[in-house]
Amino acid sequence: MSKSERLFSRARRVIPSGINSPVRYYDPYPFFVSKADGSIIWDVDGNRYIDYCNGYGALLLGHRRKEILSHVLSQLKKGTLYCAPTQIEVELSELISKSLPSMQKTRLVNTGSEATMTAIRLARGFTKRKKIIKFEGCYHGAHDYVLVKAGSGAANIGLSVSDGSLEEVSKNTLVVQYNNSQELDSVLQREKDIACVIMEPVLANMGLVLPQKNFLNDVRKITSEHNILLIFDEVVTGFRMSMGGAQTYFSVKPDITTLGKALGNGFPIAAVGGRSEIMDMLSPGGKVYQASTFAGNPISVSAAIASVNTMNKLKSRLYPQLERSCMKLVSAIRDLASDMKIPHQINSISSMFQIFFTNMPVVDYSSAKAADTEKFTRLFRELLRNGVFVAPSQFETVFLSYAHSNENIRKTITAYEKSLKMVKQ
C-alpha cells in the first residue's frame, strides 16, 4: 500500500470524502503532496510530476518563486495579522489600479468566492434590483448566488443546483448560454429587475471555452443599453492573460472586476474593485456590508505585492514565453491526436489550453459536456503515470507557468504521445 493510499484512508475518517475541495478527488484516491519547486511537484511516495494544475491557475510564476518568498519572510518577522490598516494594503490597491484602470477602487478579500459574492451584493445595492444573470458553465465560487449550472467541480459531479441552496436565492439567478449575446439581449428585454451580468471573460472552469468574435463587446454593449452592471470574474484570467487581465487583452471595460489566483501566486488573497461610485457603496461609507478578519492580512498582501511587481518586471518576457510554450504544446498534441485519428478539439489562449475528445467545436456548456469524459479520465491517469500532473477533471484547464522550461515542454509532449496511444486503445 502506498503512502498516499494510507493517508487517504486516514483522511476519510476525519475529512468529508477525504479531501478539502471536491476538485482534488479522483478514483481510487488522489496522491498526497510532499513538496513543490518551480514547475515540479512531488508526492509522499517520491514520485515527481511536471505540474500543469498549477494551483488551478494561481502559480503563474511557478512554485516557491524567490522574490515572493523573500518578501513574505521579511513580513513574517514583523507579524502575521493586525486587524488594523497597513501601508502595504494601500500600495497593493494602487498597483492593482495601475494594472487594471477599471478598478478605480479595490477592496481586498481572501478568496475568489468572497470576491464574487461581494461583487454581486454591490451590484444589487447600487442598482436596487434583485436578479442576476450568469452564463451556463461559468464558475464563480461556491456560494448560493452562483452555484446554479456552474462549471468546475459542480459540472464534474453533475450538480445543477447544490442541495442546501435556498430556492429563494437561486430563483433570482438567471442562466443564459455562453457565446449567445442574442439570448442575453432577449432575457434583458423581458426581465426588468436585473442588477448585473457576471461572467468569466474566458470560461476556464468548463475545460477552456473561448469567447467568440465580438461576444464580449456585444455583452458590454447590451448591458450598457439596459443599464445593467457588468462584472468580469477575472479570478483566473487576471494577471494570467496580461498585466491588465482579459479586459485589457480584449479591450472591454467592465463595471466591477474580481481577482484572485495569480494575484498572490499561491497565497490566499483576492480582490473586488470597480468604478468609484460603485465601490463607495461598501460599508462603512455605504450601506452594502462586507467584512473579514483576514482581509488585507499582511502575509498575503506582501505576497501579492511581490507577485505583481515581479510580473511587471518580467512582463516583456513573461507573457511571450508563456504563449510560445503553450502554442508549442498545443500544436504538438494536436498533431499527435490527428495522426492517431483520435477525434478531438483543443481550445487554447495565452498560457491555458484543454483537449476535448469530440468532433464538434467546443463553444459553450452543452458542447463541453458532450465531449467524451471517460477518454479524458484515461488521459489524466496515463499522463500521471508518465510524470505529468494536470487537473483530474475534463472541466478544468491546463495552466502553464513561467517556471516551465523547454525541457519540461519536451518531456510533456513525449508524455502526451505515450498517453494518447493508450487512450486510443
ZABA-999325 format. One record per residue (C-alpha): residue in one letter; x, y, z. Coordinates in nm, 3 decimals. Example, Ala and Ser with C-alpha at 12.3 -4.5 7.8 and 13.67 -1.06 7.14 Angstrom:
% residues 2
code,u,v,w
a,1.230,-0.450,0.780 $
s,1.367,-0.106,0.714 $
This chain:
% residues 425
code,u,v,w
m,0.000,0.000,0.000 $
s,0.140,0.342,-0.097 $
k,0.179,0.627,0.149 $
s,-0.085,0.825,-0.042 $
e,-0.332,0.538,-0.009 $
r,-0.267,0.510,0.364 $
l,-0.305,0.887,0.407 $
f,-0.631,0.885,0.213 $
s,-0.764,0.608,0.436 $
r,-0.679,0.821,0.741 $
a,-0.823,1.133,0.581 $
r,-1.160,0.973,0.509 $
r,-1.206,0.910,0.882 $
v,-1.173,1.278,0.970 $
i,-1.232,1.478,0.647 $
p,-1.554,1.453,0.440 $
s,-1.471,1.236,0.136 $
g,-1.107,1.259,0.243 $
i,-1.041,1.591,0.067 $
n,-1.096,1.961,0.143 $
s,-1.215,2.055,-0.207 $
p,-1.404,1.826,-0.445 $
v,-1.186,1.914,-0.745 $
r,-0.894,1.733,-0.578 $
y,-1.057,1.391,-0.578 $
y,-1.025,1.117,-0.836 $
d,-1.066,0.739,-0.817 $
p,-0.941,0.543,-0.636 $
y,-0.760,0.814,-0.436 $
p,-0.553,1.127,-0.506 $
f,-0.179,1.146,-0.450 $
f,-0.071,1.343,-0.143 $
v,0.193,1.613,-0.196 $
s,0.517,1.636,-0.003 $
k,0.677,1.942,-0.169 $
a,0.700,2.151,-0.485 $
d,0.955,2.373,-0.654 $
g,0.944,2.568,-0.979 $
s,0.749,2.354,-1.225 $
i,0.776,2.027,-1.030 $
i,0.558,1.872,-0.761 $
w,0.649,1.559,-0.558 $
d,0.414,1.321,-0.381 $
v,0.475,1.147,-0.048 $
d,0.583,0.831,-0.230 $
g,0.866,1.016,-0.402 $
n,0.702,1.040,-0.746 $
r,0.785,1.353,-0.941 $
y,0.543,1.533,-1.175 $
i,0.561,1.832,-1.408 $
d,0.280,2.045,-1.266 $
y,0.020,2.185,-1.506 $
c,-0.256,2.203,-1.248 $
n,-0.056,2.493,-1.104 $
g,-0.293,2.571,-0.817 $
y,-0.574,2.583,-1.076 $
g,-0.400,2.877,-1.239 $
a,-0.268,3.055,-0.931 $
l,0.101,2.976,-0.978 $
l,0.174,3.190,-1.283 $
l,0.535,3.233,-1.168 $
g,0.574,2.873,-1.050 $
h,0.622,2.721,-0.705 $
r,0.845,2.891,-0.448 $
r,0.932,3.198,-0.656 $
k,1.225,3.354,-0.470 $
e,1.109,3.719,-0.485 $
i,0.776,3.626,-0.328 $
l,0.920,3.406,-0.056 $
s,1.176,3.674,0.032 $
h,0.904,3.940,0.065 $
v,0.684,3.712,0.276 $
l,0.970,3.607,0.505 $
s,1.051,3.973,0.564 $
q,0.690,4.041,0.663 $
l,0.673,3.733,0.890 $
k,0.939,3.891,1.108 $
k,0.707,4.190,1.159 $
g,0.389,3.997,1.237 $
t,0.117,3.793,1.073 $
l,-0.215,3.965,1.148 $
y,-0.301,4.309,1.287 $
c,-0.671,4.367,1.208 $
a,-0.577,4.731,1.155 $
p,-0.485,4.911,0.831 $
t,-0.133,4.886,0.690 $
q,0.063,5.085,0.434 $
i,0.112,4.779,0.217 $
e,-0.266,4.742,0.166 $
v,-0.265,5.088,0.011 $
e,0.037,5.002,-0.204 $
l,-0.126,4.684,-0.335 $
s,-0.450,4.861,-0.423 $
e,-0.250,5.126,-0.608 $
l,-0.068,4.853,-0.802 $
i,-0.398,4.690,-0.893 $
s,-0.549,5.018,-1.015 $
k,-0.240,5.086,-1.223 $
s,-0.261,4.741,-1.385 $
l,-0.640,4.738,-1.429 $
p,-0.761,5.100,-1.462 $
s,-1.127,4.992,-1.447 $
m,-1.063,4.907,-1.080 $
q,-1.057,5.265,-0.958 $
k,-1.106,5.147,-0.602 $
t,-1.039,4.800,-0.462 $
r,-1.133,4.608,-0.151 $
l,-0.910,4.315,-0.059 $
v,-1.070,3.986,0.044 $
n,-0.949,3.630,0.092 $
t,-1.096,3.411,-0.182 $
g,-1.248,3.431,-0.527 $
s,-1.582,3.317,-0.386 $
e,-1.578,3.602,-0.137 $
a,-1.490,3.846,-0.415 $
t,-1.775,3.739,-0.645 $
m,-2.023,3.730,-0.358 $
t,-1.927,4.087,-0.267 $
a,-1.939,4.200,-0.631 $
i,-2.294,4.071,-0.672 $
r,-2.408,4.225,-0.343 $
l,-2.254,4.554,-0.456 $
a,-2.438,4.538,-0.787 $
r,-2.768,4.475,-0.611 $
g,-2.702,4.756,-0.364 $
f,-2.604,5.000,-0.636 $
t,-2.893,4.925,-0.875 $
k,-3.159,4.841,-0.610 $
r,-3.251,4.534,-0.817 $
k,-3.266,4.167,-0.718 $
k,-3.187,3.935,-1.009 $
i,-2.855,3.849,-1.166 $
i,-2.757,3.678,-1.491 $
k,-2.475,3.428,-1.525 $
f,-2.364,3.217,-1.819 $
e,-2.414,2.843,-1.821 $
g,-2.094,2.665,-1.718 $
c,-1.925,2.971,-1.570 $
y,-1.799,2.907,-1.219 $
h,-1.796,3.196,-0.973 $
g,-1.736,3.020,-0.644 $
a,-1.935,2.802,-0.409 $
h,-2.199,3.042,-0.276 $
d,-2.574,3.027,-0.337 $
y,-2.588,3.330,-0.571 $
v,-2.394,3.149,-0.844 $
l,-2.399,2.776,-0.772 $
v,-2.655,2.727,-1.049 $
k,-2.545,2.533,-1.361 $
a,-2.187,2.606,-1.264 $
g,-1.862,2.472,-1.405 $
s,-1.555,2.328,-1.231 $
g,-1.625,2.060,-0.967 $
a,-2.000,2.116,-0.981 $
a,-2.002,2.025,-1.351 $
n,-1.774,1.727,-1.294 $
i,-2.012,1.564,-1.044 $
g,-2.324,1.669,-1.237 $
l,-2.476,1.922,-0.997 $
s,-2.722,2.172,-1.143 $
v,-2.809,2.331,-0.810 $
s,-2.646,2.224,-0.484 $
d,-2.852,2.063,-0.209 $
g,-2.877,2.308,0.077 $
s,-2.904,2.609,-0.154 $
l,-3.213,2.818,-0.099 $
e,-3.462,2.816,-0.384 $
e,-3.546,3.175,-0.291 $
v,-3.186,3.267,-0.372 $
s,-3.126,3.055,-0.682 $
k,-3.453,3.160,-0.847 $
n,-3.310,3.511,-0.870 $
t,-3.017,3.379,-1.075 $
l,-3.099,3.356,-1.445 $
v,-2.876,3.142,-1.666 $
v,-2.810,3.208,-2.035 $
q,-2.592,3.033,-2.292 $
y,-2.228,3.141,-2.322 $
n,-2.135,3.290,-2.661 $
n,-2.501,3.374,-2.726 $
s,-2.545,3.750,-2.699 $
q,-2.888,3.733,-2.867 $
e,-3.023,3.520,-2.582 $
l,-2.879,3.765,-2.329 $
d,-3.046,4.058,-2.503 $
s,-3.375,3.869,-2.521 $
v,-3.371,3.797,-2.146 $
l,-3.293,4.159,-2.067 $
q,-3.577,4.276,-2.291 $
r,-3.813,4.054,-2.090 $
e,-3.677,4.089,-1.734 $
k,-3.672,4.431,-1.571 $
d,-3.524,4.352,-1.229 $
i,-3.168,4.260,-1.333 $
a,-2.886,4.407,-1.126 $
c,-2.589,4.265,-1.315 $
v,-2.438,4.017,-1.554 $
i,-2.145,3.822,-1.408 $
m,-1.915,3.629,-1.639 $
e,-1.574,3.478,-1.689 $
p,-1.445,3.664,-1.996 $
v,-1.269,3.339,-2.084 $
l,-1.456,3.040,-1.948 $
a,-1.182,2.848,-1.764 $
n,-1.398,2.623,-1.548 $
m,-1.565,2.421,-1.821 $
g,-1.245,2.296,-1.967 $
l,-1.145,2.605,-2.162 $
v,-1.409,2.783,-2.370 $
l,-1.316,3.100,-2.556 $
p,-1.537,3.399,-2.632 $
q,-1.626,3.408,-2.998 $
k,-1.552,3.716,-3.206 $
n,-1.734,4.026,-3.077 $
f,-1.910,3.832,-2.797 $
l,-1.754,4.029,-2.512 $
n,-1.805,4.359,-2.691 $
d,-2.167,4.264,-2.754 $
v,-2.219,4.181,-2.387 $
r,-2.070,4.516,-2.288 $
k,-2.291,4.700,-2.536 $
i,-2.608,4.515,-2.432 $
t,-2.553,4.563,-2.059 $
s,-2.484,4.932,-2.110 $
e,-2.800,4.975,-2.319 $
h,-3.008,4.811,-2.044 $
n,-2.827,5.000,-1.766 $
i,-2.703,4.670,-1.618 $
l,-2.370,4.640,-1.437 $
l,-2.116,4.408,-1.599 $
i,-1.896,4.203,-1.365 $
f,-1.586,4.037,-1.507 $
d,-1.481,3.745,-1.290 $
e,-1.108,3.754,-1.357 $
v,-1.014,3.527,-1.068 $
v,-0.848,3.300,-1.327 $
t,-0.762,3.542,-1.609 $
g,-0.646,3.839,-1.401 $
f,-0.269,3.886,-1.449 $
r,-0.258,3.549,-1.631 $
m,-0.361,3.673,-1.976 $
s,-0.185,4.007,-1.939 $
m,-0.096,4.253,-1.665 $
g,-0.440,4.400,-1.724 $
g,-0.617,4.065,-1.741 $
a,-0.867,3.960,-2.005 $
q,-1.028,4.305,-2.007 $
t,-0.706,4.455,-2.141 $
y,-0.641,4.157,-2.369 $
f,-0.984,4.202,-2.533 $
s,-1.020,4.580,-2.476 $
v,-1.352,4.552,-2.291 $
k,-1.410,4.755,-1.975 $
p,-1.638,4.606,-1.705 $
d,-1.800,4.795,-1.418 $
i,-1.674,4.557,-1.147 $
t,-1.384,4.311,-1.153 $
t,-1.288,4.024,-0.925 $
l,-0.929,3.899,-0.897 $
g,-0.765,3.605,-0.721 $
k,-0.528,3.318,-0.801 $
a,-0.227,3.477,-0.982 $
l,-0.264,3.789,-0.768 $
g,-0.100,3.604,-0.477 $
n,0.087,3.331,-0.670 $
g,-0.012,3.064,-0.420 $
f,-0.105,3.278,-0.120 $
p,-0.473,3.323,-0.029 $
i,-0.584,3.665,-0.144 $
a,-0.849,3.807,-0.375 $
a,-0.991,4.146,-0.461 $
v,-1.306,4.314,-0.584 $
g,-1.286,4.655,-0.749 $
g,-1.454,4.885,-0.992 $
r,-1.585,5.234,-1.052 $
s,-1.550,5.459,-0.750 $
e,-1.923,5.537,-0.721 $
i,-1.998,5.164,-0.705 $
m,-1.719,5.074,-0.464 $
d,-1.814,5.363,-0.232 $
m,-2.138,5.175,-0.161 $
l,-1.936,4.940,0.064 $
s,-1.962,4.990,0.439 $
p,-1.880,5.180,0.650 $
g,-1.914,5.466,0.398 $
g,-2.205,5.299,0.221 $
k,-2.481,5.057,0.312 $
v,-2.352,4.741,0.141 $
y,-2.198,4.538,0.421 $
q,-1.879,4.339,0.379 $
a,-1.620,4.249,0.640 $
s,-1.349,3.993,0.714 $
t,-1.096,3.937,0.990 $
f,-0.830,3.819,0.746 $
a,-0.896,4.067,0.464 $
g,-0.576,4.252,0.379 $
n,-0.367,4.032,0.608 $
p,-0.002,4.138,0.573 $
i,0.134,3.797,0.472 $
s,-0.087,3.757,0.167 $
v,-0.063,4.128,0.082 $
s,0.318,4.102,0.086 $
a,0.299,3.802,-0.144 $
a,0.065,3.986,-0.382 $
i,0.285,4.297,-0.397 $
a,0.587,4.080,-0.477 $
s,0.386,3.887,-0.737 $
v,0.258,4.195,-0.917 $
n,0.597,4.368,-0.906 $
t,0.771,4.055,-1.036 $
m,0.518,4.015,-1.318 $
n,0.563,4.382,-1.407 $
k,0.940,4.346,-1.411 $
l,0.924,4.034,-1.631 $
k,0.625,4.120,-1.849 $
s,0.819,4.177,-2.171 $
r,0.949,3.817,-2.143 $
l,0.681,3.658,-1.923 $
y,0.376,3.667,-2.149 $
p,0.554,3.597,-2.481 $
q,0.732,3.296,-2.325 $
l,0.410,3.158,-2.178 $
e,0.230,3.196,-2.510 $
r,0.513,3.034,-2.708 $
s,0.529,2.737,-2.471 $
c,0.153,2.694,-2.480 $
m,0.142,2.711,-2.861 $
k,0.426,2.458,-2.887 $
l,0.243,2.213,-2.660 $
v,-0.094,2.260,-2.828 $
s,0.050,2.224,-3.178 $
a,0.232,1.902,-3.085 $
i,-0.069,1.749,-2.905 $
r,-0.300,1.839,-3.193 $
d,-0.063,1.675,-3.443 $
l,-0.032,1.363,-3.227 $
a,-0.407,1.323,-3.183 $
s,-0.466,1.386,-3.555 $
d,-0.202,1.132,-3.659 $
m,-0.365,0.876,-3.428 $
k,-0.708,0.963,-3.573 $
i,-0.847,1.043,-3.229 $
p,-1.149,1.279,-3.251 $
h,-1.051,1.592,-3.060 $
q,-1.076,1.967,-3.018 $
i,-0.814,2.178,-2.841 $
n,-0.908,2.521,-2.712 $
s,-0.618,2.745,-2.616 $
i,-0.535,3.105,-2.538 $
s,-0.237,3.274,-2.376 $
s,-0.099,3.022,-2.119 $
m,-0.406,2.794,-2.099 $
f,-0.542,2.502,-2.301 $
q,-0.761,2.195,-2.281 $
i,-0.828,1.896,-2.505 $
f,-1.181,1.765,-2.559 $
f,-1.247,1.426,-2.716 $
t,-1.517,1.526,-2.964 $
n,-1.558,1.609,-3.333 $
m,-1.762,1.921,-3.259 $
p,-1.623,2.267,-3.174 $
v,-1.649,2.339,-2.800 $
v,-1.806,2.682,-2.764 $
d,-2.039,2.655,-2.463 $
y,-2.159,2.438,-2.174 $
s,-2.354,2.194,-2.391 $
s,-2.073,2.125,-2.635 $
a,-1.821,2.086,-2.350 $
k,-2.049,1.838,-2.171 $
a,-2.089,1.640,-2.495 $
a,-1.717,1.552,-2.505 $
d,-1.603,1.201,-2.407 $
t,-1.513,1.245,-2.040 $
e,-1.417,0.878,-1.998 $
k,-1.141,0.925,-2.253 $
f,-1.024,1.235,-2.068 $
t,-1.010,1.041,-1.741 $
r,-0.795,0.776,-1.912 $
l,-0.570,1.053,-2.047 $
f,-0.534,1.203,-1.699 $
r,-0.433,0.867,-1.550 $
e,-0.184,0.795,-1.827 $
l,-0.029,1.141,-1.802 $
l,0.012,1.092,-1.428 $
r,0.179,0.757,-1.494 $
n,0.412,0.939,-1.734 $
g,0.506,1.213,-1.488 $
v,0.267,1.494,-1.587 $
f,0.004,1.632,-1.350 $
v,-0.296,1.810,-1.499 $
a,-0.623,1.876,-1.318 $
p,-0.816,1.546,-1.297 $
s,-1.139,1.679,-1.448 $
q,-1.230,1.747,-1.811 $
f,-1.398,2.062,-1.684 $
e,-1.077,2.228,-1.570 $
t,-0.788,2.383,-1.762 $
v,-0.420,2.309,-1.822 $
f,-0.212,2.600,-1.692 $
l,0.146,2.685,-1.780 $
s,0.379,2.881,-1.556 $
y,0.693,3.087,-1.615 $
a,0.884,2.807,-1.441 $
h,0.812,2.556,-1.719 $
s,1.136,2.503,-1.910 $
n,1.192,2.391,-2.269 $
e,1.295,2.054,-2.127 $
n,0.964,2.037,-1.936 $
i,0.775,2.106,-2.258 $
r,0.972,1.838,-2.445 $
k,0.902,1.578,-2.175 $
t,0.536,1.679,-2.165 $
i,0.497,1.626,-2.539 $
t,0.651,1.279,-2.500 $
a,0.412,1.207,-2.210 $
y,0.110,1.313,-2.419 $
e,0.229,1.091,-2.705 $
k,0.252,0.784,-2.480 $
s,-0.076,0.868,-2.307 $
l,-0.276,0.932,-2.624 $
k,-0.165,0.593,-2.759 $
m,-0.322,0.430,-2.453 $
v,-0.638,0.643,-2.487 $
k,-0.678,0.523,-2.847 $
q,-0.679,0.154,-2.746 $
